[in-house]
Amino acid sequence: MTATAAPRKAALIFIFVTVALDILAIGLIIPVLPPLIAGFFPNASEGASVYGWFVTVFALMQFLASPLLGALSDRFGRRPVILLSNLGLGLDYIFMAVAQTLPLLFLGRVIGGFTSASIATANAYIADVTPPEKRAASFGMLGAAFGLGFVIGPAVGGLLGSIDARLPFWVAAGLSLSNFCYGLFVLPESLVEGRHHRFEWKRANPIGALLWLKDFPQVFGLAGASFLSVLAHTVFPATFVLYAAHRYGWSERDIGFTLAFVGVLSALVQGGLVRRVIPWIGERRALLAGFGFAVLGFIGYGWAPTGPWLWVVMPLLSLWGLAGPSLQSLMTRQIDPTEQGRLQGAVASMGAIAGVLGPYLFTHVYAAGIDPARGGQLPGAPYYLAALVVALALGLGYLASRERKA
């Protein structure tokens, strides 16, 4: 036990660092990419419209690439997929740093969307090296890595962008390439001999991956709950900055501190609370409790009449973090070890669909909520809608996670 525990711990640390650096690198360019694109156009509206296409194509590439990379990792192992993705992401950031035309920047986003889809393979790696009873805690640590990356990345990216608009791309490239070199010497393969699964194109595409999930009704239901959860989460990148500035009169500095607070809460819940609460109450109860807290939290976000009230609600919504690791752990228990990559690719592909649909849905609901022609008295409308979406996820999760009699 002692001989295997140390390599497993080292591998988990590397995966944690990999995901944190990948998200950090993505976050670094968030503050600088929109104005960089807008600079190619004479007015802001045209630039914003084209930036929307950049966001959409990034999510679309993740939708297409996630099941492919997951299936490749089941066939050839997790290590080569993770390392090549890190290498590709680093080279892509260099490409975008030197790109001087809009088509080349767009091509860079296409490549970036493909290479960043390896996060699904990182989830499969965790399923390989972690016993089923400890997976929720490990997935929680992965969620904490997401939180840290999204807190630190945009803040540092904004600071670097004030020096030079291209500097965040170079720093992001350095992080990704350094991580590739680190993993080249440190990361062991997690998929042991005898667990490799033959590659099939019919299951390595998004449609085939989603149809494959239907062979596992319980997993299919849980994956549907995951899709709804991701869909609800897109309300934040889509509307929060606009909402906070409009309703509370917050400046960029206020919003930055608030997002940092949200990230810290997320890291505390997923990095600390998950590993204590889930073994105590069980994965199913933690899943349902997490979704329940999310419903109440989103209602609070939509209701909060002042900024301080919103800060009071934030810890409540952060307990939503109990749901994600529980979902992942419950799904991995139902799938053979040889097909964990395929599972994670299919789930990530569904999440990418939510990433395409969500921003369009929530921005239009927000616009309708503040439209003077319609009364303009419901700025919290997108958060009420998000509460409804999570309530549906709660119901689906309740049904899908029930014990099935033989």
Helices and strands as residue ranges (DSSP letters): H 2-29, H 33-38, H 44-76, H 78-98, H 102-115, G 116-118, H 119-129, G 132-134, H 135-163, H 167-186, G 201-203, H 206-213, H 217-233, H 235-248, H 252-268, I 269-273, H 274-281, H 283-303, H 307-318, G 319-322, H 323-333, G 337-339, H 340-370, G 372-374, H 381-400
